[in-house]
Amino acid sequence: MAIAVLTVSDTRTEATDKSGAVLVEGLTTAGHRLAEKAIAPDDIYQIRATVSRWIATAAVQVIITTGGTGLTGR
């Protein structure tokens, strides 16, 4: 399967995104293909835009999201 991974975080970067890296490692080890990986800030419009783009892309069969679990003032 072609899987896209979205990390939702205001603080993570590619260098510090441990949960996204674990998901990518697990899906590739299981024989799946990484279709795309992204980090979006905890903003509903940016999250929605990324997920909507992936839904409209035939090359993406599955979307996994991670993050967005911290408590903030927002």
N, CA, C and O atoms as a GROMACS GRO file, in nm:
protein
  296
    1MET      N    1   0.083  -0.118   0.000
    1MET     CA    2   0.000   0.000   0.000
    1MET      C    3   0.088   0.125   0.000
    1MET      O    4   0.199   0.124   0.054
    2ALA      N    5   0.038   0.229  -0.060
    2ALA     CA    6   0.107   0.358  -0.061
    2ALA      C    7   0.049   0.443   0.051
    2ALA      O    8  -0.070   0.478   0.049
    3ILE      N    9   0.131   0.477   0.148
    3ILE     CA   10   0.085   0.541   0.270
    3ILE      C   11   0.148   0.679   0.286
    3ILE      O   12   0.268   0.697   0.266
    4ALA      N   13   0.064   0.777   0.321
    4ALA     CA   14   0.111   0.912   0.353
    4ALA      C   15   0.106   0.930   0.504
    4ALA      O   16   0.011   0.885   0.570
    5VAL      N   17   0.207   0.995   0.559
    5VAL     CA   18   0.216   1.016   0.704
    5VAL      C   19   0.217   1.166   0.731
    5VAL      O   20   0.300   1.240   0.678
    6LEU      N   21   0.124   1.211   0.815
    6LEU     CA   22   0.115   1.351   0.853
    6LEU      C   23   0.137   1.365   1.003
    6LEU      O   24   0.063   1.307   1.083
    7THR      N   25   0.238   1.442   1.040
    7THR     CA   26   0.260   1.476   1.181
    7THR      C   27   0.202   1.614   1.204
    7THR      O   28   0.233   1.709   1.132
    8VAL      N   29   0.116   1.625   1.306
    8VAL     CA   30   0.056   1.753   1.342
    8VAL      C   31   0.131   1.805   1.464
    8VAL      O   32   0.125   1.747   1.572
    9SER      N   33   0.202   1.917   1.445
    9SER     CA   34   0.282   1.971   1.554
    9SER      C   35   0.325   2.113   1.523
    9SER      O   36   0.360   2.146   1.409
   10ASP      N   37   0.323   2.196   1.624
   10ASP     CA   38   0.375   2.331   1.611
   10ASP      C   39   0.525   2.336   1.638
   10ASP      O   40   0.590   2.437   1.610
   11THR      N   41   0.581   2.228   1.692
   11THR     CA   42   0.721   2.232   1.734
   11THR      C   43   0.812   2.134   1.662
   11THR      O   44   0.934   2.151   1.665
   12ARG      N   45   0.759   2.033   1.598
   12ARG     CA   46   0.843   1.931   1.535
   12ARG      C   47   0.897   1.976   1.399
   12ARG      O   48   0.833   2.052   1.327
   13THR      N   49   1.016   1.926   1.368
   13THR     CA   50   1.078   1.942   1.237
   13THR      C   51   1.111   1.802   1.187
   13THR      O   52   1.093   1.705   1.260
   14GLU      N   53   1.160   1.790   1.064
   14GLU     CA   54   1.199   1.659   1.014
   14GLU      C   55   1.305   1.596   1.105
   14GLU      O   56   1.308   1.474   1.122
   15ALA      N   57   1.392   1.678   1.162
   15ALA     CA   58   1.499   1.627   1.248
   15ALA      C   59   1.448   1.579   1.384
   15ALA      O   60   1.510   1.493   1.445
   16THR      N   61   1.336   1.635   1.431
   16THR     CA   62   1.287   1.601   1.565
   16THR      C   63   1.156   1.522   1.565
   16THR      O   64   1.101   1.494   1.671
   17ASP      N   65   1.107   1.486   1.449
   17ASP     CA   66   0.979   1.416   1.438
   17ASP      C   67   0.998   1.265   1.459
   17ASP      O   68   1.004   1.188   1.364
   18LYS      N   69   1.008   1.226   1.586
   18LYS     CA   70   1.033   1.084   1.618
   18LYS      C   71   0.913   0.996   1.585
   18LYS      O   72   0.932   0.886   1.533
   19SER      N   73   0.791   1.041   1.614
   19SER     CA   74   0.674   0.956   1.587
   19SER      C   75   0.655   0.934   1.438
   19SER      O   76   0.621   0.824   1.395
   20GLY      N   77   0.676   1.037   1.358
   20GLY     CA   78   0.666   1.022   1.213
   20GLY      C   79   0.772   0.926   1.161
   20GLY      O   80   0.744   0.844   1.074
   21ALA      N   81   0.893   0.936   1.214
   21ALA     CA   82   1.001   0.847   1.171
   21ALA      C   83   0.971   0.702   1.207
   21ALA      O   84   0.999   0.612   1.128
   22VAL      N   85   0.914   0.680   1.325
   22VAL     CA   86   0.878   0.543   1.367
   22VAL      C   87   0.771   0.487   1.273
   22VAL      O   88   0.779   0.370   1.233
   23LEU      N   89   0.672   0.568   1.239
   23LEU     CA   90   0.567   0.522   1.148
   23LEU      C   91   0.623   0.488   1.011
   23LEU      O   92   0.587   0.385   0.953
   24VAL      N   93   0.710   0.573   0.959
   24VAL     CA   94   0.771   0.547   0.828
   24VAL      C   95   0.853   0.418   0.831
   24VAL      O   96   0.845   0.336   0.740
   25GLU      N   97   0.932   0.401   0.935
   25GLU     CA   98   1.013   0.280   0.948
   25GLU      C   99   0.924   0.156   0.955
   25GLU      O  100   0.951   0.056   0.889
   26GLY      N  101   0.818   0.164   1.033
   26GLY     CA  102   0.728   0.049   1.047
   26GLY      C  103   0.656   0.015   0.919
   26GLY      O  104   0.643  -0.103   0.885
   27LEU      N  105   0.609   0.114   0.848
   27LEU     CA  106   0.535   0.084   0.725
   27LEU      C  107   0.627   0.032   0.615
   27LEU      O  108   0.587  -0.056   0.539
   28THR      N  109   0.748   0.084   0.605
   28THR     CA  110   0.840   0.033   0.504
   28THR      C  111   0.891  -0.105   0.540
   28THR      O  112   0.909  -0.189   0.451
   29THR      N  113   0.914  -0.130   0.668
   29THR     CA  114   0.956  -0.264   0.712
   29THR      C  115   0.848  -0.367   0.682
   29THR      O  116   0.879  -0.482   0.652
   30ALA      N  117   0.723  -0.326   0.691
   30ALA     CA  118   0.611  -0.416   0.664
   30ALA      C  119   0.585  -0.434   0.515
   30ALA      O  120   0.494  -0.507   0.476
   31GLY      N  121   0.665  -0.368   0.431
   31GLY     CA  122   0.653  -0.387   0.287
   31GLY      C  123   0.568  -0.283   0.216
   31GLY      O  124   0.540  -0.297   0.097
   32HIS      N  125   0.526  -0.180   0.287
   32HIS     CA  126   0.447  -0.074   0.225
   32HIS      C  127   0.539   0.034   0.171
   32HIS      O  128   0.659   0.035   0.200
   33ARG      N  129   0.482   0.125   0.092
   33ARG     CA  130   0.560   0.232   0.032
   33ARG      C  131   0.516   0.366   0.091
   33ARG      O  132   0.396   0.391   0.105
   34LEU      N  133   0.612   0.450   0.126
   34LEU     CA  134   0.582   0.584   0.173
   34LEU      C  135   0.546   0.670   0.052
   34LEU      O  136   0.631   0.696  -0.033
   35ALA      N  137   0.421   0.713   0.044
   35ALA     CA  138   0.377   0.797  -0.067
   35ALA      C  139   0.422   0.940  -0.046
   35ALA      O  140   0.468   1.007  -0.138
   36GLU      N  141   0.408   0.988   0.078
   36GLU     CA  142   0.449   1.124   0.111
   36GLU      C  143   0.450   1.138   0.262
   36GLU      O  144   0.378   1.067   0.333
   37LYS      N  145   0.531   1.232   0.312
   37LYS     CA  146   0.536   1.262   0.454
   37LYS      C  147   0.537   1.412   0.469
   37LYS      O  148   0.604   1.483   0.393
   38ALA      N  149   0.463   1.462   0.569
   38ALA     CA  150   0.457   1.606   0.591
   38ALA      C  151   0.440   1.635   0.740
   38ALA      O  152   0.396   1.550   0.817
   39ILE      N  153   0.476   1.758   0.776
   39ILE     CA  154   0.452   1.809   0.910
   39ILE      C  155   0.367   1.935   0.893
   39ILE      O  156   0.403   2.026   0.818
   40ALA      N  157   0.255   1.938   0.963
   40ALA     CA  158   0.166   2.054   0.957
   40ALA      C  159   0.150   2.112   1.097
   40ALA      O  160   0.143   2.036   1.194
   41PRO      N  161   0.145   2.243   1.108
   41PRO     CA  162   0.119   2.302   1.240
   41PRO      C  163  -0.022   2.265   1.286
   41PRO      O  164  -0.106   2.224   1.206
   42ASP      N  165  -0.045   2.281   1.413
   42ASP     CA  166  -0.174   2.246   1.471
   42ASP      C  167  -0.278   2.353   1.432
   42ASP      O  168  -0.324   2.431   1.515
   43ASP      N  169  -0.311   2.352   1.304
   43ASP     CA  170  -0.403   2.449   1.246
   43ASP      C  171  -0.500   2.372   1.156
   43ASP      O  172  -0.458   2.308   1.059
   44ILE      N  173  -0.628   2.377   1.188
   44ILE     CA  174  -0.726   2.295   1.118
   44ILE      C  175  -0.723   2.317   0.966
   44ILE      O  176  -0.742   2.221   0.891
   45TYR      N  177  -0.699   2.438   0.922
   45TYR     CA  178  -0.701   2.466   0.779
   45TYR      C  179  -0.581   2.406   0.707
   45TYR      O  180  -0.595   2.356   0.595
   46GLN      N  181  -0.465   2.409   0.769
   46GLN     CA  182  -0.347   2.349   0.706
   46GLN      C  183  -0.355   2.196   0.710
   46GLN      O  184  -0.314   2.129   0.615
   47ILE      N  185  -0.407   2.142   0.819
   47ILE     CA  186  -0.425   1.997   0.828
   47ILE      C  187  -0.524   1.953   0.720
   47ILE      O  188  -0.498   1.858   0.646
   48ARG      N  189  -0.636   2.022   0.713
   48ARG     CA  190  -0.740   1.989   0.615
   48ARG      C  191  -0.686   2.000   0.472
   48ARG      O  192  -0.718   1.915   0.388
   49ALA      N  193  -0.606   2.100   0.442
   49ALA     CA  194  -0.550   2.118   0.308
   49ALA      C  195  -0.460   2.001   0.270
   49ALA      O  196  -0.467   1.950   0.158
   50THR      N  197  -0.375   1.960   0.363
   50THR     CA  198  -0.283   1.849   0.334
   50THR      C  199  -0.361   1.719   0.314
   50THR      O  200  -0.337   1.647   0.217
   51VAL      N  201  -0.452   1.690   0.405
   51VAL     CA  202  -0.530   1.566   0.395
   51VAL      C  203  -0.616   1.568   0.269
   51VAL      O  204  -0.627   1.466   0.201
   52SER      N  205  -0.677   1.680   0.237
   52SER     CA  206  -0.761   1.690   0.116
   52SER      C  207  -0.679   1.665  -0.010
   52SER      O  208  -0.724   1.598  -0.103
   53ARG      N  209  -0.558   1.721  -0.013
   53ARG     CA  210  -0.471   1.700  -0.130
   53ARG      C  211  -0.438   1.553  -0.145
   53ARG      O  212  -0.440   1.499  -0.255
   54TRP      N  213  -0.406   1.487  -0.033
   54TRP     CA  214  -0.374   1.345  -0.038
   54TRP      C  215  -0.494   1.260  -0.078
   54TRP      O  216  -0.480   1.163  -0.152
   55ILE      N  217  -0.612   1.296  -0.029
   55ILE     CA  218  -0.732   1.221  -0.066
   55ILE      C  219  -0.755   1.228  -0.217
   55ILE      O  220  -0.798   1.130  -0.278
   56ALA      N  221  -0.726   1.343  -0.276
   56ALA     CA  222  -0.747   1.362  -0.419
   56ALA      C  223  -0.636   1.304  -0.506
   56ALA      O  224  -0.644   1.310  -0.628
   57THR      N  225  -0.534   1.247  -0.443
   57THR     CA  226  -0.420   1.191  -0.515
   57THR      C  227  -0.433   1.040  -0.524
   57THR      O  228  -0.436   0.971  -0.423
   58ALA      N  229  -0.440   0.989  -0.646
   58ALA     CA  230  -0.455   0.844  -0.664
   58ALA      C  231  -0.337   0.766  -0.610
   58ALA      O  232  -0.349   0.647  -0.579
   59ALA      N  233  -0.221   0.831  -0.598
   59ALA     CA  234  -0.100   0.762  -0.551
   59ALA      C  235  -0.101   0.737  -0.401
   59ALA      O  236  -0.018   0.663  -0.350
   60VAL      N  237  -0.195   0.799  -0.329
   60VAL     CA  238  -0.205   0.780  -0.184
   60VAL      C  239  -0.325   0.691  -0.156
   60VAL      O  240  -0.438   0.724  -0.192
   61GLN      N  241  -0.300   0.577  -0.092
   61GLN     CA  242  -0.407   0.483  -0.060
   61GLN      C  243  -0.449   0.489   0.087
   61GLN      O  244  -0.563   0.457   0.120
   62VAL      N  245  -0.357   0.529   0.175
   62VAL     CA  246  -0.382   0.533   0.318
   62VAL      C  247  -0.319   0.660   0.374
   62VAL      O  248  -0.212   0.702   0.329
   63ILE      N  249  -0.385   0.722   0.471
   63ILE     CA  250  -0.330   0.838   0.540
   63ILE      C  251  -0.324   0.807   0.689
   63ILE      O  252  -0.424   0.767   0.750
   64ILE      N  253  -0.206   0.826   0.747
   64ILE     CA  254  -0.187   0.809   0.892
   64ILE      C  255  -0.149   0.944   0.949
   64ILE      O  256  -0.061   1.012   0.896
   65THR      N  257  -0.215   0.983   1.058
   65THR     CA  258  -0.178   1.107   1.126
   65THR      C  259  -0.126   1.076   1.265
   65THR      O  260  -0.164   0.977   1.327
   66THR      N  261  -0.037   1.162   1.312
   66THR     CA  262   0.019   1.148   1.446
   66THR      C  263   0.041   1.287   1.502
   66THR      O  264   0.050   1.384   1.427
   67GLY      N  265   0.048   1.297   1.633
   67GLY     CA  266   0.076   1.426   1.696
   67GLY      C  267  -0.050   1.501   1.734
   67GLY      O  268  -0.159   1.445   1.735
   68GLY      N  269  -0.032   1.627   1.763
   68GLY     CA  270  -0.145   1.709   1.802
   68GLY      C  271  -0.200   1.674   1.940
   68GLY      O  272  -0.316   1.702   1.970
   69THR      N  273  -0.116   1.613   2.025
   69THR     CA  274  -0.166   1.566   2.154
   69THR      C  275  -0.129   1.656   2.270
   69THR      O  276  -0.177   1.635   2.381
   70GLY      N  277  -0.045   1.756   2.248
   70GLY     CA  278  -0.004   1.842   2.358
   70GLY      C  279  -0.108   1.946   2.393
   70GLY      O  280  -0.190   1.983   2.308
   71LEU      N  281  -0.106   1.992   2.515
   71LEU     CA  282  -0.197   2.098   2.558
   71LEU      C  283  -0.131   2.233   2.537
   71LEU      O  284  -0.016   2.254   2.573
   72THR      N  285  -0.207   2.323   2.478
   72THR     CA  286  -0.154   2.457   2.453
   72THR      C  287  -0.260   2.558   2.494
   72THR      O  288  -0.372   2.522   2.531
   73GLY      N  289  -0.223   2.684   2.488
   73GLY     CA  290  -0.316   2.791   2.517
   73GLY      C  291  -0.428   2.802   2.417
   73GLY      O  292  -0.534   2.858   2.447
   74ARG      N  293  -0.407   2.748   2.296
   74ARG     CA  294  -0.512   2.754   2.195
   74ARG      C  295  -0.614   2.650   2.224
   74ARG      O  296  -0.712   2.638   2.150
   0.00000   0.00000   0.00000
